[in-house]
Amino acid sequence: ASRATFSFATVPLQKEIGLTPVEIGYIFSAFGWSYVAGQIPGGALLDRYGSRPIYLWSITLWSVFTALQAFVSWISVIPVMISLFLLRLLLGASESPSFPANARIVANWFPHSERGTASAIFNASQYFSLVAFAPLMGWLAQNYGWRSVFLWMGIIGLFGAALFWLVVDSPARHKWISRREYDHIEKNGALVNLDRPAAAPQTIRWSSVGQLLGNRMLLGIYLAQYCITALTYFYATWFPIYLIKARGMSLTGAGFASAGPAIAGFVGGVLGGVLSDLLLKKGVPLSRSRKTVILLGLVISCAILLCNYTDSQALIMLFMSIAFFGKGVAALGWAVMSDAAPREATGLSGSIFNLFGNAAGIFTPIGIGYILASTGNNWDLALVFVFAHSII
Protein backbone atom coordinates (compact mmCIF):
# COMPACT_ATOMS: atom_id res chain seq x y z
CA ALA A 1 0.00 0.00 0.00
CA SER A 2 2.93 2.38 0.62
CA ARG A 3 3.73 2.21 -3.11
CA ALA A 4 0.25 3.47 -4.01
CA THR A 5 0.12 6.49 -1.67
CA PHE A 6 1.29 8.92 -4.34
CA SER A 7 -1.40 7.62 -6.72
CA PHE A 8 -4.13 9.02 -4.47
CA ALA A 9 -2.19 12.17 -3.57
CA THR A 10 -1.40 13.03 -7.21
CA VAL A 11 -4.63 14.73 -8.29
CA PRO A 12 -4.92 17.19 -5.35
CA LEU A 13 -1.14 17.72 -5.35
CA GLN A 14 -1.19 18.40 -9.09
CA LYS A 15 -3.82 21.10 -8.56
CA GLU A 16 -1.70 22.67 -5.81
CA ILE A 17 1.71 22.79 -7.49
CA GLY A 18 1.14 21.68 -11.11
CA LEU A 19 2.77 18.52 -12.44
CA THR A 20 2.91 17.28 -16.04
CA PRO A 21 2.21 13.61 -16.90
CA VAL A 22 5.92 13.08 -17.59
CA GLU A 23 6.88 14.56 -14.20
CA ILE A 24 4.30 12.34 -12.50
CA GLY A 25 5.71 9.33 -14.36
CA TYR A 26 9.22 10.08 -13.15
CA ILE A 27 8.07 10.53 -9.54
CA PHE A 28 6.26 7.19 -9.77
CA SER A 29 9.42 5.62 -11.22
CA ALA A 30 11.68 6.86 -8.39
CA PHE A 31 10.53 3.96 -6.23
CA GLY A 32 11.47 1.52 -8.98
CA TRP A 33 14.99 2.91 -9.52
CA SER A 34 16.11 2.43 -5.93
CA TYR A 35 14.02 -0.71 -5.40
CA VAL A 36 15.79 -2.34 -8.33
CA ALA A 37 19.22 -1.02 -7.31
CA GLY A 38 18.70 -2.39 -3.80
CA GLN A 39 17.79 -5.93 -4.83
CA ILE A 40 21.24 -7.51 -4.97
CA PRO A 41 22.61 -5.75 -1.86
CA GLY A 42 19.35 -6.50 -0.05
CA GLY A 43 19.46 -10.17 -0.99
CA ALA A 44 23.09 -10.44 0.05
CA LEU A 45 22.23 -8.88 3.43
CA LEU A 46 19.42 -11.42 3.85
CA ASP A 47 21.80 -14.31 3.14
CA ARG A 48 24.30 -12.88 5.61
CA TYR A 49 22.12 -11.73 8.52
CA GLY A 50 18.82 -13.60 8.04
CA SER A 51 15.29 -12.51 7.19
CA ARG A 52 13.96 -11.25 10.51
CA PRO A 53 16.33 -8.36 11.36
CA ILE A 54 16.65 -7.09 7.78
CA TYR A 55 12.89 -7.25 7.18
CA LEU A 56 12.13 -5.46 10.46
CA TRP A 57 14.43 -2.58 9.56
CA SER A 58 12.91 -2.52 6.08
CA ILE A 59 9.33 -2.13 7.33
CA THR A 60 10.31 0.52 9.86
CA LEU A 61 12.27 2.65 7.40
CA TRP A 62 9.71 2.52 4.59
CA SER A 63 7.01 3.61 7.05
CA VAL A 64 9.10 6.61 8.11
CA PHE A 65 9.85 7.63 4.51
CA THR A 66 6.17 7.29 3.61
CA ALA A 67 5.16 9.64 6.45
CA LEU A 68 7.86 12.19 5.57
CA GLN A 69 6.29 12.74 2.14
CA ALA A 70 3.50 14.63 3.92
CA PHE A 71 5.92 17.49 4.60
CA VAL A 72 7.55 17.99 1.18
CA SER A 73 5.80 21.29 0.44
CA TRP A 74 7.06 22.78 3.71
CA ILE A 75 10.73 22.48 2.69
CA SER A 76 10.94 25.70 0.71
CA VAL A 77 14.60 25.33 -0.29
CA ILE A 78 13.90 22.11 -2.25
CA PRO A 79 11.27 21.96 -5.04
CA VAL A 80 8.39 19.63 -4.21
CA MET A 81 9.04 17.38 -7.21
CA ILE A 82 12.66 16.83 -6.16
CA SER A 83 11.67 16.20 -2.53
CA LEU A 84 9.06 13.64 -3.59
CA PHE A 85 11.49 11.98 -5.98
CA LEU A 86 14.18 11.68 -3.29
CA LEU A 87 11.78 10.35 -0.63
CA ARG A 88 10.37 7.80 -3.05
CA LEU A 89 13.94 6.76 -3.86
CA LEU A 90 14.47 6.14 -0.14
CA LEU A 91 11.13 4.33 0.05
CA GLY A 92 12.14 1.99 -2.76
CA ALA A 93 15.56 1.32 -1.24
CA SER A 94 14.05 0.48 2.15
CA GLU A 95 11.48 -1.88 0.61
CA SER A 96 14.00 -3.68 -1.60
CA PRO A 97 14.64 -6.67 0.73
CA SER A 98 10.93 -7.35 1.35
CA PHE A 99 9.95 -9.81 -1.37
CA PRO A 100 13.25 -11.74 -1.33
CA ALA A 101 12.72 -12.00 2.43
CA ASN A 102 9.21 -13.32 1.81
CA ALA A 103 10.64 -15.98 -0.51
CA ARG A 104 13.20 -16.96 2.14
CA ILE A 105 10.50 -17.22 4.80
CA VAL A 106 8.43 -19.47 2.52
CA ALA A 107 11.45 -21.71 1.87
CA ASN A 108 12.16 -21.64 5.62
CA TRP A 109 8.67 -22.69 6.74
CA PHE A 110 6.92 -24.61 3.93
CA PRO A 111 7.38 -28.05 2.32
CA HIS A 112 7.77 -28.19 -1.48
CA SER A 113 4.14 -29.17 -2.04
CA GLU A 114 2.82 -26.11 -0.15
CA ARG A 115 5.13 -23.40 -1.47
CA GLY A 116 2.96 -22.47 -4.44
CA THR A 117 0.04 -21.65 -2.15
CA ALA A 118 2.22 -19.88 0.43
CA SER A 119 4.00 -17.81 -2.23
CA ALA A 120 0.70 -16.95 -3.87
CA ILE A 121 -0.72 -15.72 -0.57
CA PHE A 122 2.16 -13.35 0.20
CA ASN A 123 2.26 -12.16 -3.42
CA ALA A 124 -1.51 -11.67 -3.52
CA SER A 125 -1.44 -9.78 -0.24
CA GLN A 126 -0.18 -6.71 -2.10
CA TYR A 127 -3.66 -6.62 -3.65
CA PHE A 128 -5.40 -7.27 -0.36
CA SER A 129 -3.57 -4.32 1.18
CA LEU A 130 -5.18 -2.13 -1.46
CA VAL A 131 -8.59 -3.64 -0.70
CA ALA A 132 -8.06 -2.49 2.87
CA PHE A 133 -6.37 0.85 2.24
CA ALA A 134 -7.31 2.20 -1.23
CA PRO A 135 -10.77 3.35 -0.01
CA LEU A 136 -9.11 4.88 3.05
CA MET A 137 -6.50 6.71 0.95
CA GLY A 138 -9.12 8.06 -1.46
CA TRP A 139 -11.33 9.23 1.42
CA LEU A 140 -8.39 10.87 3.23
CA ALA A 141 -7.21 12.66 0.07
CA GLN A 142 -10.67 14.04 -0.68
CA ASN A 143 -11.60 15.08 2.86
CA TYR A 144 -8.31 15.89 4.59
CA GLY A 145 -5.88 16.62 1.75
CA TRP A 146 -2.99 14.76 0.18
CA ARG A 147 -0.70 15.11 3.23
CA SER A 148 -3.00 12.94 5.34
CA VAL A 149 -2.53 9.99 2.95
CA PHE A 150 1.22 9.86 3.50
CA LEU A 151 1.03 10.53 7.24
CA TRP A 152 -1.55 7.89 8.11
CA MET A 153 -0.06 5.19 5.88
CA GLY A 154 3.31 5.79 7.55
CA ILE A 155 1.77 5.42 11.01
CA ILE A 156 -0.04 2.21 9.97
CA GLY A 157 3.27 0.87 8.64
CA LEU A 158 4.95 1.38 12.03
CA PHE A 159 2.18 -0.65 13.68
CA GLY A 160 2.89 -3.35 11.07
CA ALA A 161 6.58 -3.35 12.03
CA ALA A 162 5.64 -3.90 15.69
CA LEU A 163 3.36 -6.80 14.73
CA PHE A 164 6.09 -8.36 12.59
CA TRP A 165 8.55 -8.16 15.51
CA LEU A 166 6.08 -9.97 17.78
CA VAL A 167 5.05 -12.75 15.37
CA VAL A 168 7.74 -13.62 12.81
CA ASP A 169 10.84 -15.76 13.37
CA SER A 170 12.48 -18.83 11.83
CA PRO A 171 11.33 -22.37 12.77
CA ALA A 172 14.64 -23.01 14.53
CA ARG A 173 13.98 -20.13 16.96
CA HIS A 174 10.21 -19.66 17.01
CA LYS A 175 8.61 -19.97 20.45
CA TRP A 176 5.22 -21.18 19.19
CA ILE A 177 6.21 -24.08 16.91
CA SER A 178 5.66 -27.63 18.16
CA ARG A 179 8.17 -30.42 17.71
CA ARG A 180 5.65 -32.30 15.57
CA GLU A 181 5.21 -29.36 13.19
CA TYR A 182 8.97 -28.78 13.02
CA ASP A 183 9.64 -32.43 12.14
CA HIS A 184 6.85 -32.45 9.55
CA ILE A 185 8.02 -29.40 7.61
CA GLU A 186 11.68 -30.43 7.81
CA LYS A 187 10.93 -33.94 6.53
CA ASN A 188 8.98 -32.56 3.57
CA GLY A 189 11.56 -30.10 2.32
CA ALA A 190 11.33 -26.90 4.36
CA LEU A 191 14.76 -25.33 4.83
CA VAL A 192 14.26 -25.00 8.59
CA ASN A 193 17.87 -24.01 9.29
CA LEU A 194 18.07 -21.37 6.57
CA ASP A 195 18.25 -18.51 9.09
CA ARG A 196 20.04 -20.35 11.91
CA PRO A 197 22.88 -18.20 13.29
CA ALA A 198 26.23 -19.36 11.94
CA ALA A 199 29.55 -19.38 13.77
CA ALA A 200 30.61 -16.60 11.42
CA PRO A 201 28.47 -14.45 9.07
CA GLN A 202 28.25 -15.69 5.50
CA THR A 203 30.55 -13.94 3.08
CA ILE A 204 28.74 -12.06 0.35
CA ARG A 205 29.85 -13.87 -2.82
CA TRP A 206 29.38 -11.53 -5.76
CA SER A 207 30.72 -14.16 -8.17
CA SER A 208 27.38 -15.92 -7.68
CA VAL A 209 25.65 -13.06 -9.54
CA GLY A 210 27.37 -13.96 -12.82
CA GLN A 211 26.49 -17.62 -12.41
CA LEU A 212 22.84 -16.84 -11.80
CA LEU A 213 22.67 -14.42 -14.75
CA GLY A 214 24.23 -17.04 -17.00
CA ASN A 215 21.45 -19.56 -16.41
CA ARG A 216 19.12 -19.72 -19.44
CA MET A 217 16.13 -20.98 -17.44
CA LEU A 218 16.45 -18.20 -14.89
CA LEU A 219 16.70 -15.56 -17.64
CA GLY A 220 13.38 -16.80 -19.02
CA ILE A 221 11.83 -16.55 -15.55
CA TYR A 222 13.18 -13.00 -15.19
CA LEU A 223 11.62 -11.86 -18.48
CA ALA A 224 8.25 -13.32 -17.52
CA GLN A 225 8.38 -11.61 -14.15
CA TYR A 226 9.15 -8.24 -15.78
CA CYS A 227 6.05 -8.48 -17.96
CA ILE A 228 3.78 -9.68 -15.16
CA THR A 229 5.01 -6.95 -12.81
CA ALA A 230 4.29 -4.24 -15.39
CA LEU A 231 0.57 -4.87 -14.77
CA THR A 232 1.11 -4.54 -11.02
CA TYR A 233 2.83 -1.18 -11.43
CA PHE A 234 0.11 0.18 -13.68
CA TYR A 235 -2.36 -0.69 -10.94
CA ALA A 236 -0.21 0.77 -8.13
CA THR A 237 0.59 4.01 -9.97
CA TRP A 238 -1.61 5.29 -12.80
CA PHE A 239 -4.80 3.27 -12.26
CA PRO A 240 -6.54 5.61 -9.74
CA ILE A 241 -5.60 8.58 -11.94
CA TYR A 242 -7.08 6.76 -14.94
CA LEU A 243 -10.35 6.30 -13.06
CA ILE A 244 -10.45 9.97 -12.05
CA LYS A 245 -9.30 11.68 -15.25
CA ALA A 246 -10.42 9.27 -17.98
CA ARG A 247 -13.56 7.90 -16.32
CA GLY A 248 -14.77 10.87 -14.24
CA MET A 249 -14.67 9.34 -10.75
CA SER A 250 -14.08 11.28 -7.55
CA LEU A 251 -11.09 10.58 -5.30
CA THR A 252 -13.27 8.66 -2.86
CA GLY A 253 -15.02 6.85 -5.70
CA ALA A 254 -11.70 5.85 -7.26
CA GLY A 255 -10.53 4.56 -3.88
CA PHE A 256 -13.54 2.31 -3.46
CA ALA A 257 -13.54 1.29 -7.14
CA SER A 258 -9.87 0.28 -6.86
CA ALA A 259 -10.87 -2.31 -4.28
CA GLY A 260 -12.72 -4.39 -6.92
CA PRO A 261 -9.69 -5.30 -9.07
CA ALA A 262 -7.63 -5.64 -5.88
CA ILE A 263 -10.04 -8.26 -4.52
CA ALA A 264 -10.01 -10.05 -7.88
CA GLY A 265 -6.19 -9.96 -7.94
CA PHE A 266 -6.01 -11.36 -4.42
CA VAL A 267 -8.46 -14.19 -5.19
CA GLY A 268 -6.66 -14.97 -8.45
CA GLY A 269 -3.30 -14.96 -6.70
CA VAL A 270 -4.37 -17.44 -4.05
CA LEU A 271 -6.24 -19.60 -6.59
CA GLY A 272 -3.21 -19.75 -8.88
CA GLY A 273 -1.01 -21.05 -6.08
CA VAL A 274 -3.60 -23.59 -4.91
CA LEU A 275 -4.18 -24.83 -8.48
CA SER A 276 -0.47 -25.19 -9.17
CA ASP A 277 0.11 -27.13 -5.95
CA LEU A 278 -2.93 -29.31 -6.70
CA LEU A 279 -1.50 -30.24 -10.11
CA LEU A 280 1.82 -31.01 -8.42
CA LYS A 281 0.16 -33.29 -5.85
CA LYS A 282 -1.67 -35.13 -8.63
CA GLY A 283 1.65 -36.08 -10.20
CA VAL A 284 1.95 -33.39 -12.88
CA PRO A 285 5.67 -32.52 -13.34
CA LEU A 286 6.82 -29.42 -11.44
CA SER A 287 7.59 -27.31 -14.51
CA ARG A 288 4.21 -28.03 -16.13
CA SER A 289 2.36 -27.44 -12.85
CA ARG A 290 3.76 -23.91 -12.68
CA LYS A 291 3.76 -22.98 -16.39
CA THR A 292 0.19 -24.10 -17.11
CA VAL A 293 -1.23 -21.83 -14.44
CA ILE A 294 1.00 -18.89 -15.39
CA LEU A 295 0.00 -19.07 -19.07
CA LEU A 296 -3.70 -19.39 -18.21
CA GLY A 297 -3.52 -16.31 -15.98
CA LEU A 298 -1.78 -14.19 -18.59
CA VAL A 299 -4.38 -15.05 -21.23
CA ILE A 300 -7.12 -13.92 -18.83
CA SER A 301 -5.19 -10.70 -18.04
CA CYS A 302 -5.56 -9.63 -21.69
CA ALA A 303 -9.11 -8.54 -20.76
CA ILE A 304 -7.65 -5.14 -19.86
CA LEU A 305 -7.80 -4.16 -23.54
CA LEU A 306 -11.61 -4.46 -23.53
CA CYS A 307 -11.76 -1.26 -21.43
CA ASN A 308 -10.97 0.68 -24.61
CA TYR A 309 -14.27 -0.42 -26.18
CA THR A 310 -16.77 0.79 -23.60
CA ASP A 311 -17.71 3.96 -21.71
CA SER A 312 -19.62 2.09 -19.01
CA GLN A 313 -17.95 2.45 -15.61
CA ALA A 314 -19.45 -0.87 -14.54
CA LEU A 315 -18.01 -2.73 -17.54
CA ILE A 316 -14.64 -1.03 -17.12
CA MET A 317 -14.43 -2.20 -13.53
CA LEU A 318 -15.55 -5.69 -14.61
CA PHE A 319 -12.86 -5.93 -17.30
CA MET A 320 -10.20 -4.51 -14.96
CA SER A 321 -11.20 -7.02 -12.29
CA ILE A 322 -10.99 -9.92 -14.77
CA ALA A 323 -7.58 -8.69 -15.96
CA PHE A 324 -6.17 -8.43 -12.45
CA PHE A 325 -7.69 -11.76 -11.50
CA GLY A 326 -5.69 -13.25 -14.38
CA LYS A 327 -2.57 -11.36 -13.38
CA GLY A 328 -2.97 -12.75 -9.86
CA VAL A 329 -3.33 -16.31 -11.17
CA ALA A 330 -0.14 -15.86 -13.21
CA ALA A 331 1.93 -14.44 -10.36
CA LEU A 332 3.69 -17.68 -9.43
CA GLY A 333 7.20 -16.41 -10.02
CA TRP A 334 8.14 -16.51 -6.36
CA ALA A 335 7.03 -20.13 -6.09
CA VAL A 336 9.21 -20.90 -9.10
CA MET A 337 12.14 -19.16 -7.42
CA SER A 338 11.58 -21.14 -4.21
CA ASP A 339 11.72 -24.28 -6.37
CA ALA A 340 14.71 -23.30 -8.49
CA ALA A 341 16.98 -21.08 -6.38
CA PRO A 342 20.27 -22.57 -5.13
CA ARG A 343 20.00 -23.18 -1.39
CA GLU A 344 23.22 -21.30 -0.58
CA ALA A 345 22.05 -18.16 -2.44
CA THR A 346 18.28 -18.02 -1.91
CA GLY A 347 18.33 -14.36 -0.94
CA LEU A 348 20.64 -13.30 -3.76
CA SER A 349 18.84 -15.29 -6.47
CA GLY A 350 15.48 -13.98 -5.25
CA SER A 351 16.84 -10.45 -5.35
CA ILE A 352 18.05 -10.76 -8.95
CA PHE A 353 14.63 -12.15 -9.89
CA ASN A 354 12.95 -9.23 -8.11
CA LEU A 355 15.39 -6.79 -9.75
CA PHE A 356 14.30 -7.83 -13.23
CA GLY A 357 10.63 -7.90 -12.27
CA ASN A 358 10.64 -4.48 -10.68
CA ALA A 359 12.54 -2.87 -13.51
CA ALA A 360 8.95 -2.61 -14.76
CA GLY A 361 8.44 -0.15 -11.91
CA ILE A 362 10.87 2.18 -13.67
CA PHE A 363 9.74 1.88 -17.27
CA THR A 364 5.98 1.34 -16.94
CA PRO A 365 5.15 4.64 -15.12
CA ILE A 366 7.53 6.65 -17.32
CA GLY A 367 6.27 4.98 -20.50
CA ILE A 368 2.66 5.78 -19.65
CA GLY A 369 3.63 9.36 -18.73
CA TYR A 370 5.23 9.91 -22.13
CA ILE A 371 2.29 8.27 -23.93
CA LEU A 372 -0.15 10.62 -22.19
CA ALA A 373 2.01 13.70 -22.76
CA SER A 374 2.63 13.00 -26.45
CA THR A 375 -0.94 11.99 -27.34
CA GLY A 376 -2.94 14.55 -25.37
CA ASN A 377 -3.90 12.12 -22.60
CA ASN A 378 -4.87 9.19 -24.82
CA TRP A 379 -5.56 6.53 -22.19
CA ASP A 380 -6.48 3.94 -24.84
CA LEU A 381 -2.84 3.76 -25.97
CA ALA A 382 -1.71 3.54 -22.36
CA LEU A 383 -3.84 0.42 -21.89
CA VAL A 384 -2.49 -1.06 -25.14
CA PHE A 385 0.99 -0.56 -23.70
CA VAL A 386 0.04 -2.52 -20.57
CA PHE A 387 -1.77 -5.20 -22.62
CA ALA A 388 1.37 -5.79 -24.72
CA HIS A 389 3.20 -7.04 -21.65
CA SER A 390 0.72 -9.88 -21.23
CA ILE A 391 1.27 -10.90 -24.85
CA ILE A 392 5.06 -10.90 -24.42
WORAGI-V11643 format. One record per residue. N is the residue number from 1. RES is the residue in one letter. OMEGA is omega in radians with two decimals (NA if undefined). Layout:
BEGIN
n | res | omega
N | RES | OMEGA
N | RES | OMEGA
END
This chain:
BEGIN
n | res | omega
1 | A | 3.14
2 | S | 3.13
3 | R | -3.02
4 | A | -3.08
5 | T | -3.11
6 | F | 3.12
7 | S | -3.10
8 | F | 3.08
9 | A | -2.98
10 | T | -3.03
11 | V | 3.09
12 | P | 3.11
13 | L | 3.11
14 | Q | 3.10
15 | K | -3.08
16 | E | -3.04
17 | I | -3.12
18 | G | 3.10
19 | L | 3.08
20 | T | 3.08
21 | P | 3.14
22 | V | 3.10
23 | E | 3.09
24 | I | 3.13
25 | G | 3.13
26 | Y | 3.09
27 | I | 3.05
28 | F | -3.04
29 | S | -3.08
30 | A | 3.09
31 | F | -3.08
32 | G | -3.13
33 | W | -3.06
34 | S | 3.10
35 | Y | 3.11
36 | V | -3.12
37 | A | -3.10
38 | G | -3.03
39 | Q | -3.09
40 | I | 3.05
41 | P | 3.13
42 | G | 3.12
43 | G | 3.11
44 | A | 3.09
45 | L | 3.10
46 | L | 3.13
47 | D | -3.08
48 | R | -3.00
49 | Y | -3.13
50 | G | -3.01
51 | S | -2.95
52 | R | -3.09
53 | P | -3.12
54 | I | -3.13
55 | Y | -3.14
56 | L | 3.07
57 | W | -3.14
58 | S | -3.13
59 | I | -3.11
60 | T | -3.09
61 | L | -3.12
62 | W | 3.08
63 | S | 3.11
64 | V | -3.12
65 | F | 3.04
66 | T | -3.11
67 | A | -3.10
68 | L | 3.11
69 | Q | 3.10
70 | A | -2.99
71 | F | -3.04
72 | V | -3.10
73 | S | 3.13
74 | W | 3.13
75 | I | -2.95
76 | S | -3.09
77 | V | -3.14
78 | I | 3.10
79 | P | -3.07
80 | V | -3.12
81 | M | -3.13
82 | I | 3.12
83 | S | 3.12
84 | L | -3.13
85 | F | -3.11
86 | L | -3.12
87 | L | 3.08
88 | R | 2.96
89 | L | 3.14
90 | L | 3.09
91 | L | 3.14
92 | G | 3.13
93 | A | -3.11
94 | S | 3.11
95 | E | -2.98
96 | S | 3.12
97 | P | -2.89
98 | S | -3.08
99 | F | 2.98
100 | P | 3.08
101 | A | 3.07
102 | N | -3.13
103 | A | 3.09
104 | R | -3.14
105 | I | 3.08
106 | V | 3.11
107 | A | -3.12
108 | N | -2.96
109 | W | -2.93
110 | F | 2.99
111 | P | -3.12
112 | H | -3.00
113 | S | -3.14
114 | E | -3.03
115 | R | 3.12
116 | G | 3.13
117 | T | -3.11
118 | A | 3.12
119 | S | 3.13
120 | A | -3.13
121 | I | -3.13
122 | F | 3.11
123 | N | -3.14
124 | A | -3.12
125 | S | 3.07
126 | Q | 3.03
127 | Y | -3.09
128 | F | 3.09
129 | S | 3.11
130 | L | 3.00
131 | V | -3.10
132 | A | -2.91
133 | F | 3.13
134 | A | 3.07
135 | P | 3.12
136 | L | -3.12
137 | M | 3.09
138 | G | 3.13
139 | W | 3.12
140 | L | -3.10
141 | A | -3.09
142 | Q | -3.02
143 | N | -3.07
144 | Y | 3.07
145 | G | -3.03
146 | W | -3.12
147 | R | -3.08
148 | S | 3.13
149 | V | -3.13
150 | F | -3.05
151 | L | -3.08
152 | W | 3.11
153 | M | 3.04
154 | G | 3.12
155 | I | 3.12
156 | I | 3.11
157 | G | 3.11
158 | L | 3.02
159 | F | 3.09
160 | G | 3.11
161 | A | 3.12
162 | A | 3.12
163 | L | 3.10
164 | F | -3.13
165 | W | -3.12
166 | L | -2.90
167 | V | -2.90
168 | V | 2.99
169 | D | 3.13
170 | S | 3.13
171 | P | -3.10
172 | A | -3.09
173 | R | -3.01
174 | H | -3.07
175 | K | -3.00
176 | W | -3.07
177 | I | 3.09
178 | S | 3.10
179 | R | -3.13
180 | R | 3.13
181 | E | 3.14
182 | Y | -3.13
183 | D | -3.12
184 | H | -3.08
185 | I | 3.11
186 | E | -3.12
187 | K | -3.04
188 | N | 2.93
189 | G | 3.08
190 | A | -3.13
191 | L | -2.95
192 | V | -3.11
193 | N | -3.06
194 | L | -3.11
195 | D | 3.12
196 | R | -3.13
197 | P | 3.12
198 | A | 3.10
199 | A | 3.06
200 | A | 3.14
201 | P | 3.10
202 | Q | 3.05
203 | T | 3.10
204 | I | -3.04
205 | R | -3.07
206 | W | 3.08
207 | S | 3.13
208 | S | -3.12
209 | V | -3.14
210 | G | 3.12
211 | Q | 3.14
212 | L | 3.14
213 | L | 3.13
214 | G | -3.11
215 | N | -3.05
216 | R | -3.14
217 | M | -3.12
218 | L | 3.10
219 | L | 3.07
220 | G | 3.10
221 | I | -3.12
222 | Y | 3.14
223 | L | 3.12
224 | A | -3.12
225 | Q | 3.08
226 | Y | -3.07
227 | C | 3.12
228 | I | -3.08
229 | T | 3.07
230 | A | 3.10
231 | L | 3.11
232 | T | -3.09
233 | Y | 3.00
234 | F | -3.11
235 | Y | -3.06
236 | A | -3.10
237 | T | -2.97
238 | W | -3.00
239 | F | 3.10
240 | P | 3.13
241 | I | 3.05
242 | Y | -3.14
243 | L | -3.10
244 | I | -2.99
245 | K | -3.11
246 | A | -3.05
247 | R | 2.95
248 | G | 3.12
249 | M | 3.02
250 | S | 3.09
251 | L | 3.13
252 | T | 3.13
253 | G | 3.11
254 | A | 3.10
255 | G | 3.13
256 | F | 3.13
257 | A | -3.14
258 | S | -3.12
259 | A | -3.11
260 | G | 3.07
261 | P | 3.12
262 | A | 3.09
263 | I | 3.14
264 | A | 3.11
265 | G | 3.12
266 | F | 3.14
267 | V | 3.12
268 | G | 3.14
269 | G | 3.12
270 | V | -3.12
271 | L | 3.12
272 | G | 3.11
273 | G | 3.13
274 | V | -3.12
275 | L | 3.13
276 | S | 3.11
277 | D | 3.10
278 | L | 3.08
279 | L | -3.14
280 | L | -3.13
281 | K | 3.12
282 | K | 3.05
283 | G | 3.08
284 | V | -3.14
285 | P | -3.05
286 | L | -3.10
287 | S | -3.13
288 | R | 3.13
289 | S | 3.12
290 | R | -3.02
291 | K | -3.12
292 | T | -3.11
293 | V | 3.14
294 | I | -3.13
295 | L | 3.11
296 | L | -3.13
297 | G | -3.12
298 | L | 3.05
299 | V | 3.13
300 | I | -3.09
301 | S | 3.11
302 | C | 3.12
303 | A | -3.13
304 | I | -3.10
305 | L | -3.12
306 | L | 3.11
307 | C | 3.13
308 | N | -3.04
309 | Y | 3.09
310 | T | 3.04
311 | D | -3.12
312 | S | 3.11
313 | Q | -3.14
314 | A | 3.14
315 | L | 3.11
316 | I | 3.14
317 | M | 3.08
318 | L | -3.11
319 | F | 3.10
320 | M | 3.14
321 | S | 3.09
322 | I | -3.12
323 | A | -3.09
324 | F | 2.92
325 | F | 3.13
326 | G | 3.11
327 | K | 3.09
328 | G | 3.11
329 | V | -3.06
330 | A | -2.98
331 | A | -3.13
332 | L | -3.06
333 | G | -3.11
334 | W | 3.03
335 | A | 3.10
336 | V | 3.14
337 | M | 3.07
338 | S | 3.11
339 | D | -2.89
340 | A | -3.03
341 | A | 3.04
342 | P | -3.04
343 | R | -3.07
344 | E | -3.13
345 | A | -3.10
346 | T | 3.14
347 | G | -3.11
348 | L | -3.13
349 | S | 3.06
350 | G | 3.14
351 | S | 3.09
352 | I | 3.07
353 | F | -3.13
354 | N | 3.08
355 | L | -3.14
356 | F | -3.13
357 | G | -3.04
358 | N | 2.89
359 | A | 3.04
360 | A | 3.09
361 | G | 3.04
362 | I | -2.93
363 | F | -3.13
364 | T | 3.13
365 | P | -3.14
366 | I | 3.13
367 | G | 3.12
368 | I | 3.10
369 | G | 3.13
370 | Y | 3.09
371 | I | -3.13
372 | L | -3.10
373 | A | -3.05
374 | S | -3.09
375 | T | -3.11
376 | G | 3.11
377 | N | 3.06
378 | N | -3.09
379 | W | 3.11
380 | D | 3.12
381 | L | 3.09
382 | A | 3.13
383 | L | 3.04
384 | V | 3.10
385 | F | 3.12
386 | V | 3.13
387 | F | -3.08
388 | A | 3.13
389 | H | 3.07
390 | S | 3.13
391 | I | 3.12
392 | I | NA
END
